[in-house]
């Protein structure tokens, strides 16, 4: 069982810290988590030992905010932001502070106390510039847990904003090619033309995707409120709620077929879908659409679609091992920074550049 001092020392560490990896290996927790976006949260623990770790994709701490991406383009590296201790943890947290601490004694030690949800009583036992230690009890005095948490700043805190500018300046950023204005008569790749025709066939799967007859003009601008988006996003499909599926032109030396495919969700959700059109076909061949993939991940009940698999082989040759999991994992590893790019396009839209609203 790890000492509380050891766990406390790890609080605030980024998920690629070797010390966290060693802790996870020692107690069978697997690899510390990464996140598909900067709003993620994940909790892992060892129930029989009475402790758990809470990771967040974003920790509003100067120097740590905003979060880094793996290699500047993959998943978001999170931070250990909270340690929870429950019954079963037999080591002391502080002198005289264990999970057997009576509620009355916790109250006497507390800097402040409050009644929380469900009538739970929370006692703040310690607080310094970096962390806060709380004890929580049921209304009848039974112990629930201790929580040691990072003291995060508000999103608009001036100190955090100043630090964030310095962090952003140091973050690796993908260089986007300087594309010309798109040709309104640019043809769809042959694979997409065939997929467009195939969607009317009775055997086309029940996947939430509607292929377009040609590249859409204007929808990327409407999504980002920035006409520059038309240069690098080629929208070739939508779903029933209006989400966009597009090729993201990030490689100057590759045709559209070899560019990644991304989702621009109708409610702002964004994600990498496939590393290229071939992988998109393999994802569809697994019975999973782009919207479902980004929003819900893998669907074990999805039915394989042999017609689309044959289409992938006919246009791109056979690719071994292109399961839905492999397609999504590889796309996230290389192109999750599409969220950052869209944020940049949104924040640099013309109305802001001229001071409009």
LODREN-21599 format. One record per residue: x, y, z of N, C-alpha, C in turn; residue in three letters. Coordinates in steps of 0.001 Angstrom, whole numbers, padded with zeros to 6 digits, always signed. Example, Ala and Ser with C-alpha at 12.3 -4.5 7.8 and 13.67 -1.06 7.14 Angstrom:
# residues 2
+013190-005690+007800+012300-004500+007800+013200-003300+007800ALA;+012850-002250+007080+013670-001060+007140+012900+000030+007870SER;
END
This chain:
# residues 357
+000846-001187+000000+000000+000000+000000+000891+001250+000000UNK;+000668+002193-000902+001513+003384-000954+001226+004310+000216UNK;+002263+004945+000729+002057+005907+001803+001311+007113+001263UNK;+000641+007817+002157-000073+009019+001733+000914+010086+001273UNK;+002090+010121+001891+003112+011089+001483+003537+010849+000038UNK;+003644+009569-000359+004009+009261-001744+002918+009731-002700UNK;+001661+009419-002356+000554+009836-003216+000482+011358-003299UNK;+000680+012008-002169+000614+013464-002128+001697+014085-003005UNK;+002862+013444-003022+003967+013960-003828+003669+013870-005317UNK;+002803+012928-005703+002460+012751-007113+001331+013681-007569UNK;+000634+014287-006632-000477+015160-007000+000027+016307-007889UNK;-000664+016502-008992-000269+017542-009934+000632+017048-011048UNK;+001097+015789-010965+001967+015259-012012+001190+015017-013305UNK;+001883+015189-014417+001280+014912-015721+001280+013408-015958UNK;+000356+012929-016768+000168+011481-016898+001307+010775-017617UNK;+002257+011502-018178+003427+010846-018750+004605+010837-017781UNK;+004371+011194-016521+005426+011186-015514+005794+009731-015187UNK;+007058+009360-015269+007453+007960-014999+007053+007475-013611UNK;+006975+008371-012640+006598+007952-011285+005153+007481-011227UNK;+004278+008143-012001+002892+007674-012078+002821+006323-012769UNK;+003590+006171-013849+003598+004888-014550+004044+003766-013628UNK;+005047+004036-012786+005530+003022-011851+004467+002683-010812UNK;+003763+003686-010298+002687+003437-009338+001600+002572-009968UNK;+001232+002885-011193+000196+002108-011880+000649+000670-012091UNK;+001887+000493-012503+002385-000871-012711+002386-001655-011404UNK;+002821-001024-010341+002936-001712-009057+001585-002220-008557UNK;+000538-001446-008792-000772-001807-008245-001770-002246-009321UNK;-001256-002608-010497-002091-003206-011537-003135-002283-012119UNK;-002810-000988-012213-003785-000027-012726-003668+000204-014224UNK;-002676-000378-014868-002501-000117-016288-001829+001230-016507UNK;-001914+001712-017732-001243+002956-018105-002040+004165-017636UNK;-001384+005194-017084-002118+006421-016746-002871+006953-017964UNK;-004048+007517-017756-004919+007835-018894-004458+009047-019687UNK;-004839+009046-020962-004820+010242-021797-006261+010515-022206UNK;-006491+011655-022855-007857+012091-023113-008011+012555-024555UNK;-009202+012356-025086-009468+012783-026463-009691+014285-026558UNK;-010073+014919-025450-010255+016369-025446-009870+016912-024082UNK;-009911+018226-023936-009429+018857-022720-010493+018949-021625UNK;-011635+018280-021819-012686+018267-020804-012789+016927-020094UNK;-011894+015996-020416-012022+014643-019903-011666+014517-018431UNK;-012214+013462-017815-011916+013133-016413-011942+011618-016284UNK;-011064+011083-015444-010960+009632-015301-010523+009326-013872UNK;-011122+008324-013269-010764+007923-011908-010329+006468-011923UNK;-009219+006177-011262-008723+004814-011164-008255+004571-009741UNK;-008468+003360-009261-008055+003084-007897-007985+001605-007603UNK;-007589+001314-006387-007486-000064-005909-008451-000202-004740UNK;-009633-000715-005019-010696-000723-004015-010289-001438-002733UNK;-009572-002563-002898-009254-003335-001694-008254-002610-000793UNK;-007555-001623-001322-006603-000861-000528-007145+000504-000118UNK;-008308+000884-000613-008969+002086-000134-008435+003403-000653UNK;-007866+003428-001852-007417+004700-002411-007698+004737-003915UNK;-007904+005938-004418-008131+006108-005848-007546+007439-006293UNK;-007281+007516-007590-006661+008680-008208-007636+009274-009220UNK;-007780+010578-009204-008655+011260-010161-007778+012081-011096UNK;-007907+011780-012385-007158+012486-013417-008097+013388-014213UNK;-007620+014548-014571-008370+015449-015432-007494+015862-016604UNK;-008138+016046-017750-007391+016465-018934-006847+017870-018782UNK;-007511+018692-017996-007057+020066-017783-006975+020345-016290UNK;-005840+020872-015881-005656+021315-014501-005358+022808-014552UNK;-006234+023597-013975-006094+025053-014070-005045+025535-013058UNK;-003807+025154-013350-002660+025491-012521-001652+026212-013412UNK;-001135+027349-012993-000126+028030-013811+001030+027102-014165UNK;+001401+027103-015440+002457+026235-015923+001968+024912-016466UNK;+000753+024528-016098+000176+023250-016556-001021+023433-017471UNK;-001422+024654-017686-002656+024939-018422-002343+025840-019605UNK;-002833+025539-020807-003640+024370-021175-002788+023109-021299UNK;-003438+021977-021441-002767+020687-021449-001974+020466-022736UNK;-000990+019590-022627-000190+019185-023776-000855+018011-024482UNK;-000544+017879-025772-000937+016687-026518+000285+015793-026736UNK;+000044+014489-026825+001118+013547-027111+001725+013909-028463UNK;+003026+014174-028472+003744+014584-029684+003131+015813-030353UNK;+002363+016580-029582+001791+017795-030125+000556+017592-030965UNK;+000143+016335-031198-000986+016107-032100-001918+014971-031695UNK;-001507+014178-030716-002323+013042-030319-003260+013373-029176UNK;-003523+012379-028342-004407+012581-027199-003829+013603-026226UNK;-004711+014131-025376-004305+015112-024372-003728+014388-023160UNK;-002587+014873-022698-002001+014375-021460-002668+015075-020282UNK;-003169+014295-019344-003874+014869-018213-002975+015051-017005UNK;-003613+015351-015864-002901+015590-014611-003627+014874-013483UNK;-002858+014414-012517-003443+013867-011291-003885+015047-010439UNK;-005196+015214-010283-005728+016407-009611-006373+016107-008260UNK;-006589+014827-007925-007270+014521-006669-006922+013112-006228UNK;-006770+012929-004923-006542+011620-004317-007640+011396-003289UNK;-008353+010281-003411-009436+009948-002493-009030+008745-001643UNK;-009302+008839-000365-008990+007789+000600-010284+007352+001272UNK;-010563+006036+001262-011783+005513+001871-011411+004389+002843UNK;-012445+003818+003472-012211+002680+004365-011428+001604+003621UNK;-010501+001023+004299-009623+000039+003678-008203+000536+003585UNK;-008030+001853+003636-006683+002426+003650-006244+002490+005107UNK;-005232+001739+005442-004876+001550+006851-003749+002453+007330UNK;-003126+003190+006430-002009+004043+006822-002515+005426+007226UNK;-001791+006111+008086-002219+007465+008475-001950+008470+007348UNK;-002829+009494+007271-002601+010592+006347-001709+011641+007000UNK;-002011+011936+008223-001249+012853+009050-001219+012239+010456UNK;-000471+012825+011327-000472+012320+012696-001875+012429+013285UNK;-002418+011294+013676-003742+011262+014259-004878+011311+013258UNK;-004586+011299+011962-005627+011366+010923-005613+010066+010137UNK;-006622+009228+010387-006822+007983+009655-008290+007896+009286UNK;-008647+006841+008574-010049+006663+008197-010927+006381+009405UNK;-010310+006153+010575-011087+005963+011811-011337+007284+012537UNK;-010947+008414+011945-011113+009709+012600-012595+009996+012838UNK;-013020+010165+014083-014438+010452+014343-014836+011811+013763UNK;-016094+011922+013387-016577+013171+012794-016420+014344+013751UNK;-016644+014119+015020-016524+015201+015999-015097+015721+016069UNK;-014129+014820+015986-012730+015252+016019-012360+015975+014729UNK;-012892+015486+013596-012651+016180+012319-013216+017595+012380UNK;-014384+017718+012979-015002+019046+013107-014122+019962+013971UNK;-013569+019399+015036-012733+020199+015922-011438+020637+015236UNK;-010916+019806+014339-009693+020125+013613-009930+021087+012447UNK;-011183+021204+011984-011473+021837+010696-011193+023335+010681UNK;-010674+023792+009530-010560+025226+009272-011937+025817+008993UNK;-012771+025010+008360-014157+025402+008078-014947+024140+007786UNK;-016248+024245+007897-017138+023105+007646-018341+023582+006855UNK;-018967+022635+006130-020163+022977+005362-021001+021723+005174UNK;-022265+021943+004888-023153+020841+004547-023223+020759+003026UNK;-022911+019582+002471-022882+019374+001024-024135+018643+000582UNK;-024107+018137-000654-025263+017428-001193-025581+016195-000346UNK;-026860+015825-000353-027380+014665+000387-027196+014811+001898UNK;-026943+016012+002374-026765+016219+003791-025396+015821+004314UNK;-024478+015457+003398-023118+015119+003834-022451+016337+004468UNK;-021588+016067+005435-020851+017126+006120-019404+017088+005656UNK;-018883+018233+005219-017513+018330+004723-016720+019224+005654UNK;-015579+018711+006125-014676+019474+006978-013369+019708+006233UNK;-012966+020962+006100-011679+021292+005488-010619+021213+006577UNK;-009782+020179+006490-008776+019960+007532-007512+020766+007291UNK;-007124+020928+006029-005907+021670+005696-006126+022414+004387UNK;-005462+023535+004252-005449+024250+002976-004181+025095+002913UNK;-003428+024937+001841-002298+025817+001595-002403+026349+000178UNK;-001350+026959-000327-001441+027547-001657-001667+026505-002734UNK;-001251+025275-002497-001280+024248-003541-002453+023286-003421UNK;-002798+022864-002212-003777+021787-002050-004759+022070-000925UNK;-005851+021282-000941-006843+021300+000132-007152+019857+000516UNK;-007172+019590+001813-007527+018267+002321-008873+018364+003017UNK;-009838+017568+002538-011185+017566+003114-011533+016190+003653UNK;-012372+016177+004673-012961+014942+005199-014470+015041+005025UNK;-015085+013961+004524-016530+013968+004287-017182+012865+005107UNK;-018336+013218+005712-019082+012281+006556-020557+012335+006193UNK;-021233+011207+006439-022683+011211+006353-023255+012058+007497UNK;-024516+012409+007364-025154+013239+008398-025156+012561+009762UNK;-025135+011222+009767-025135+010510+011052-023722+010296+011608UNK;-022706+010884+010958-021341+010829+011481-020478+009729+010912UNK;-021020+008879+010052-020211+007815+009454-019240+008404+008426UNK;-018029+007886+008426-016977+008362+007524-017279+007962+006081UNK;-017020+008884+005129-017160+008582+003695-015790+008541+003047UNK;-015055+009681+003044-013730+009695+002432-012961+010953+002829UNK;-011659+010860+002603-010790+012031+002571-010501+012344+001107UNK;-010412+013614+000767-010008+014030-000571-008909+015075-000461UNK;-007809+014804-001139-006745+015798-001276-006789+016310-002706UNK;-007014+017605-002870-007262+018181-004195-006307+019324-004486UNK;-005956+019445-005759-005232+020628-006198-006147+021843-006097UNK;-005599+022969-005728-006358+024217-005734-006274+024829-007136UNK;-007303+024611-007923-007301+025124-009290-007865+026546-009323UNK;-007359+027325-010248-007796+028708-010400-009017+028784-011304UNK;-009732+029893-011229-010831+030129-012152-010289+030309-013570UNK;-011105+029968-014571-010649+030053-015961-010252+031466-016362UNK;-010857+032476-015729-010541+033862-016082-009564+034513-015112UNK;-008914+033710-014280-007953+034263-013330-006785+034894-014093UNK;-006425+036145-013807-005349+036814-014562-004027+036063-014534UNK;-003663+035505-013371-002409+034758-013284-002435+033544-014196UNK;-003573+032827-014230-003703+031654-015081-003637+032052-016554UNK;-004295+033138-016925-004301+033575-018320-002911+033990-018780UNK;-002163+034668-017914-000801+035052-018281+000076+033821-018477UNK;-000065+032863-017573+000701+031630-017693+000298+030854-018937UNK;-001000+030835-019241-001488+030086-020404-000884+030608-021696UNK;-000696+031913-021795-000077+032470-022997+001344+031949-023165UNK;+002077+031861-022077+003444+031342-022159+003442+029854-022505UNK;+002506+029104-021929+002427+027669-022229+002078+027451-023692UNK;+001094+028194-024186+000693+028027-025591+001840+028335-026536UNK;+002629+029338-026195+003752+029707-027066+004782+028583-027157UNK;+004839+027732-026136+005811+026640-026119+005238+025340-026682UNK;+003931+025272-026899+003319+024042-027394+003665+023822-028868UNK;+003980+022579-029245+004184+022290-030670+002866+022411-031425UNK;+002896+023082-032562+001694+023314-033353+001915+022797-034774UNK;+000941+022091-035297+001035+021575-036659+001059+022735-037662UNK;+001902+022626-038650+001943+023615-039727+000962+023204-040816UNK;+000023+024073-041103-000987+023795-042122-000502+024338-043464UNK;-000543+023533-044527-000123+024042-045839-000947+025252-046266UNK;-000349+026101-047064-001024+027293-047565-001769+026920-048850UNK;-002974+026379-048659-003742+025903-049809-004391+027067-050559UNK;-004565+026924-051875-005335+027927-052620-006821+027766-052354UNK;-007604+028681-052875-009053+028535-052775-009474+027233-053454UNK;-010412+026487-052860-010816+025203-053455-011501+025394-054798UNK;-011282+024448-055687-011929+024436-056996-013375+023982-056809UNK;-014364+024786-057174-015767+024376-056978-016129+023122-057766UNK;-015333+022792-058774-015602+021599-059582-014677+020443-059229UNK;-014007+020538-058094-013110+019457-057684-013891+018160-057532UNK;-013485+017112-058229-014262+015863-058169-014001+015095-056881UNK;-014995+014342-056468-014794+013423-055352-013840+012312-055774UNK;-013027+011803-054861-012254+010599-055164-013180+009459-055570UNK;-012648+008562-056371-013467+007459-056888-014128+006654-055779UNK;-013413+006428-054679-013985+005642-053580-015212+006324-053002UNK;-015181+007653-052870-016331+008368-052336-017481+008406-053339UNK;-017150+008479-054621-018204+008423-055628-018932+007079-055567UNK;-018174+006008-055409-018801+004687-055330-019610+004540-054049UNK;-019092+005089-052958-019824+005016-051694-021111+005828-051768UNK;-021068+006957-052457-022278+007769-052654-023333+006959-053407UNK;-022945+006265-054456-023897+005457-055224-024388+004257-054418UNK;-023506+003694-053615-023836+002479-052866-024826+002748-051740UNK;-024896+003976-051233-025772+004243-050087-027254+004061-050421UNK;-027600+004042-051705-028991+003802-052096-029312+002326-052249UNK;-028305+001479-052134-028529+000043-052266-029220-000491-051015UNK;-030100-001495-051182-030826-002030-050017-029914-002626-048958UNK;-028719-003067-049348-027821-003681-048382-026929-002664-047667UNK;-027095-001377-047992-026277-000380-047301-026637-000394-045821UNK;-025649-000395-044953-025914-000581-043512-026672+000595-042903UNK;-027247+000332-041746-027967+001358-040989-026966+002165-040173UNK;-026213+002999-040886-025196+003852-040285-025616+005300-040491UNK;-025410+006116-039468-025851+007517-039524-024854+008343-040337UNK;-024924+008183-041653-024069+008942-042556-024782+009109-043895UNK;-024681+010292-044447-025239+010570-045769-024124+011115-046654UNK;-023738+010332-047653-022696+010753-048571-023233+011839-049503UNK;-022388+012805-049818-022762+013894-050713-022275+013604-052127UNK;-022954+014173-053085-022615+013928-054490-021337+014657-054890UNK;-021031+015731-054173-019821+016513-054449-019343+017128-053136UNK;-018130+017649-053145-017652+018342-051955-018559+019532-051669UNK;-018949+019658-050407-019827+020755-050026-019040+022059-049952UNK;-019656+023114-050390-019045+024436-050331-019789+025294-049317UNK;-019080+025784-048328-019675+026706-047374-019930+026149-046001UNK;-020048+024832-045845-020399+024291-044530-019239+024407-043531UNK;-018008+024254-044000-016871+024424-043095-016779+025872-042618UNK;-017085+026808-043524-017120+028219-043136-018215+028467-042113UNK;-019384+027890-042354-020501+028082-041425-020179+027500-040055UNK;-019463+026376-040023-019156+025727-038746-018157+026549-037945UNK;-017140+027083-038615-016074+027812-037928-016284+029310-037907UNK;-017216+029816-038730-017389+031259-038938-016111+031890-039508UNK;-015339+031071-040225-014077+031531-040797-013918+030921-042183UNK;-013892+031760-043217-013811+031276-044596-012503+030553-044887UNK;-011472+030778-044065-010204+030082-044277-010363+028570-044123UNK;-011401+028138-043406-011612+026699-043209-011871+025977-044518UNK;-012422+026675-045510-012720+026038-046798-011452+025545-047479UNK;-010325+026173-047185-009085+025787-047838-008584+024421-047367UNK;-008892+024038-046130-008294+022817-045596-009282+021726-045211UNK;-010575+021999-045254-011569+020970-044953-012437+020721-046186UNK;-012474+019469-046643-013315+019083-047767-014454+018211-047231UNK;-015619+018802-047105-016773+018106-046532-017409+017234-047602UNK;-017510+015928-047319-018063+015001-048309-019237+014186-047763UNK;-019611+014395-046501-020734+013651-045926-021260+014403-044713UNK;-022491+014100-044350-023117+014652-043153-023816+013507-042429UNK;-024345+013798-041243-025207+012808-040595-026586+013419-040401UNK;-027463+012675-039768-028852+013113-039677-029069+014374-038878UNK;-028142+014712-037983-028303+015918-037172-027516+017108-037713UNK;-026810+016909-038824-026088+018021-039433-024603+018054-039154UNK;-024062+017019-038503-022612+016959-038309-021917+016795-039659UNK;-020707+017299-039759-019946+017265-041000-018848+016213-040919UNK;-018657+015470-042004-017535+014549-042125-016672+015071-043264UNK;-015388+015288-042973-014534+015983-043930-013139+015389-043964UNK;-012488+015552-045108-011055+015323-045190-010352+016589-044717UNK;-009359+016399-043843-008602+017531-043301-007263+017572-044017UNK;-007032+018582-044832-005863+018627-045704-004658+019189-044947UNK;-003956+018304-044286-002820+018728-043467-001480+018317-044057UNK;-001492+017511-045100-000256+017032-045711-000128+017630-047107UNK;+000892+018449-047311+001033+019175-048572+001309+018260-049755UNK;+001886+017101-049502+002317+016227-050595+001403+015024-050802UNK;+000169+015092-050298-000723+013937-050421-002049+014343-051050UNK;-002648+013438-051837-003979+013709-052387-005047+013568-051297UNK;-006267+013946-051623-007364+013891-050656-007520+012489-050074UNK;-007352+011468-050901-007537+010096-050426-006608+009752-049274UNK;-005469+010409-049192-004475+010085-048170-004445+011103-047031UNK;-005462+011940-046955-005575+012904-045866-006500+012349-044780UNK;-006320+012768-043529-007175+012260-042452-008624+012700-042599UNK;-009511+011913-042003-010943+012204-041991-011335+012595-040576UNK;-012105+013673-040451-012474+014192-039134-013973+014483-039083UNK;-014478+014597-037865-015877+014937-037629-015956+016333-037033UNK;-016846+017159-037582-017204+018452-037010-018657+018331-036568UNK;-018867+018093-035294-020194+017768-034795-021141+018948-034793UNK;-022427+018651-034892-023445+019699-034958-023576+020459-033643UNK;-023088+019868-032536-023128+020554-031245-021729+020919-030748UNK;-020776+020964-031683-019429+021393-031342-018454+020287-031039UNK;-018908+019040-030998-017995+017932-030746-017119+017706-031970UNK;-015851+017440-031730-014866+017298-032796-014028+016069-032520UNK;-013610+015389-033579-012729+014254-033365-012144+013734-034651UNK;-011009+013038-034515-010386+012359-035647-011076+011017-035855UNK;-011394+010720-037098-012154+009510-037429-011265+008440-038045UNK;-010431+008823-038999-009596+007864-039717-008373+008584-040267UNK;-007286+007836-040462-006070+008456-040976-006157+008757-042466UNK;-007079+008114-043186-007275+008370-044612-008590+007740-045047UNK;-008906+007865-046325-010192+007346-046808-010249+005826-046735UNK;-009128+005170-046942-009128+003710-046836-009563+003280-045444UNK;-008981+003892-044425-009367+003538-043060-010812+003913-042766UNK;-011303+004997-043361-012720+005329-043190-013592+004196-043711UNK;-013243+003653-044868-014025+002547-045419-013969+001330-044500UNK;-012815+001074-043904-012729-000058-042981-013557+000195-041721UNK;-013628+001441-041279-014487+001762-040134-015951+001512-040484UNK;-016377+001998-041665-017751+001754-042103-017996+000265-042316UNK;-016964-000440-042790-017098-001884-042994-017297-002617-041674UNK;-016861-002009-040580-017098-002595-039254-018486-002255-038732UNK;-019256-001491-039499-020611-001143-039102-020698+000080-038217UNK;-019648+000913-038186-019605+002075-037297-019426+003339-038132UNK;-020270+004339-037882-020181+005602-038593-019285+006596-037871UNK;-018872+007662-038553-017979+008660-037940-018560+009305-036688UNK;-019835+009670-036705-020438+010327-035545-020448+009392-034350UNK;-020875+008158-034561-020913+007189-033465-019507+006924-032920UNK;-018535+006875-033838-017161+006588-033422-016631+007662-032497UNK;-016835+008922-032853-016307+010020-032054-017088+010181-030753UNK;-018409+010059-030825-019241+010321-029660-019303+009148-028681UNK;-019297+007922-029210-019563+006759-028352-018480+005695-028404UNK;-017535+005807-029338-016484+004810-029439-016936+003543-030128UNK;-016354+002433-029747-016614+001159-030402-018000+000626-030042UNK;-018598-000079-030999-019890-000729-030795-019704-002217-031039UNK;-019685-002985-029955-019441-004418-030093-020562-005141-030822UNK;-021732-004517-030898-022863-005167-031563-022985-004781-033036UNK;-022085-003913-033527-022150-003498-034928-021893-004698-035842UNK;-022582-004730-036962-022466-005849-037894-021492-005515-039018UNK;-020556-006409-039322-019608-006179-040419-020333-006007-041754UNK;-019768-005163-042606-020357-004852-043900-019376-005267-044996UNK;-019602-006464-045536-018649-007023-046495-018593-006218-047782UNK;-019713-005607-048168-019730-004817-049396-018775-003637-049312UNK;-018735-002969-048170-017832-001823-048005-016400-002300-047849UNK;-016195-003442-047209-014846-003995-047103-014276-004302-048479UNK;-015102-004875-049354-014646-005158-050717-014328-003858-051455UNK;-015108-002821-051187-014872-001524-051812-013500-000976-051387UNK;-013173-001108-050106-011877-000647-049613-010737-001378-050311UNK;-010861-002681-050447-009819-003460-051108-009709-003097-052580UNK;-010832-002881-053232-010823-002580-054661-010129-001251-054952UNK;-010297-000272-054070-009738+001056-054331-008347+001255-053740UNK;-008061+000584-052626-006822+000878-051916-005960-000345-051634UNK;-006432-001509-052030-005706-002726-051704-006048-003200-050302UNK;-005670-004431-050016-006012-005029-048734-005101-004496-047631UNK;-005690-004106-046509-004941-003696-045333-005265-004657-044207UNK;-004249-005316-043723-004459-006273-042645-004638-005543-041312UNK;-005485-006109-040479-005622-005629-039114-006351-004313-038938UNK;-007114-003893-039940-007796-002595-039812-009161-002773-039160UNK;-009106-003142-037889-010322-003206-037095-010776-001791-036766UNK;-012004-001667-036308-012505-000348-035920-011633+000240-034815UNK;-011214-000592-033871-010365-000110-032786-009048+000424-033320UNK;-008428-000304-034255-007150+000136-034819-007319+001438-035593UNK;-008399+001555-036347-008649+002762-037129-008771+003974-036214UNK;-009574+003856-035165-009817+004990-034265-008580+005320-033435UNK;-007865+004293-032995-006658+004528-032202-005606+005269-033011UNK;-005395+004838-034244-004380+005484-035080-004785+006907-035443UNK;-006067+007118-035693-006533+008465-036027-006337+009414-034843UNK;-006690+008952-033654-006538+009797-032464-005079+010095-032177UNK;-004208+009118-032432-002788+009303-032135-002145+010359-033019UNK;-002656+010541-034229-002020+011456-035179-002779+012747-035426UNK;-004092+012752-035179-004877+013893-035649-005868+014446-034627UNK;-005695+014127-033352-006585+014694-032338-006448+016212-032234UNK;-005342+016759-032743-005162+018203-032685-006082+018956-033642UNK;-006944+018241-034351-007956+018943-035164-008794+019862-034277UNK;-009018+019464-033008-009756+020329-032092-009035+021657-031899UNK;-007715+021593-031719-006941+022816-031527-006979+023689-032782UNK;-006897+023043-033943-006920+023805-035186-008259+024509-035377UNK;-009339+023829-035078-010657+024449-035207-010841+025567-034189UNK;-010285+025391-032998-010325+026469-032008-009592+027698-032536UNK;-008457+027465-033206-007691+028575-033769-008472+029277-034865UNK;-009099+028509-035750-009898+029110-036816-011055+029914-036236UNK;-011674+029373-035191-012793+030069-034565-012335+031374-033921UNK;-011225+031307-033183-010767+032493-032465-010177+033550-033386UNK;-009779+033154-034609-009204+034121-035546-010175+034488-036661UNK;-011457+034199-036453-012432+034532-037483-012439+036049-037710UNK;-012777+036499-038913-012650+037912-039271-013348+038876-038329UNK;-014521+038489-037805-015251+039405-036937-014457+039772-035688UNK;-013609+038804-035231-012771+039098-034073-011548+039911-034473UNK;-011002+039617-035659-009811+040327-036073-010068+041823-036268UNK;-011308+042178-036616-011606+043593-036801-012315+044179-035587UNK;-012426+043366-034540-013032+043865-033298-014525+043783-033281UNK;-015110+042990-034209-016558+042871-034243-017031+041807-033271UNK;-018330+041480-033368-018883+040468-032474-019670+039477-033268UNK;
END
